[in-house]
Amino acid sequence: MAEDYTLEAPLERGLLAADGGLRRAIVISLFTDARAKADDELPAGSAGLNARRGWWGDIVSPAQAPTGASWTTGSRLWLLSREKQTAETARRARGYAEEALQWLVSGGWATSVSVDASWAADATGVLVLTISITLADGTSVTEIFRRPL
């Protein structure tokens, strides 16, 4: 439940969409590099200690995180940086985006998050993510992001 922990002020339930806090939270969740899982195939050229990327702050979950909750900042969208423009790549992008935004639902900030991933018709290699969120108060919010891969 969201009452069990707090986030910064712009993410208070009533203010989530009103002041741009929600858009900021979505951008951070989607476009910060999450650590790759052990079985993720890394993009060609990834090597060394930082090959799996991720944010160092994820080493320890915040004290305010729900007990037993996994905590990862960001998404694994970066893994698609050298992928071809296929339906499978769009499917993976949708999964990575949904995974990155799941905290909104599990934390009680939203009742649902859905993601549509497609390729831009007007540009080659540009992924379009349409994020639809139903907030806890019933308000619906849709954000669209275009990201070149």
Salt bridges, closest charged atoms under 4 A:
GLU3 OE2 - ARG13 NH1 3.27
ASP33 OD2 - ARG53 NH1 2.78
ASP40 OD2 - ARG76 NH1 2.70
GLU83 OE2 - ARG92 NH1 3.63
GLU88 OE2 - ARG91 NH2 2.52
GLU98 OE2 - ARG94 NE 3.96
GLU99 OE2 - LYS37 NZ 3.26
GLU99 OE1 - ARG76 NE 2.96
ASP122 OD1 - ARG146 NH2 3.04
GLU143 OE1 - ARG23 NH1 2.34
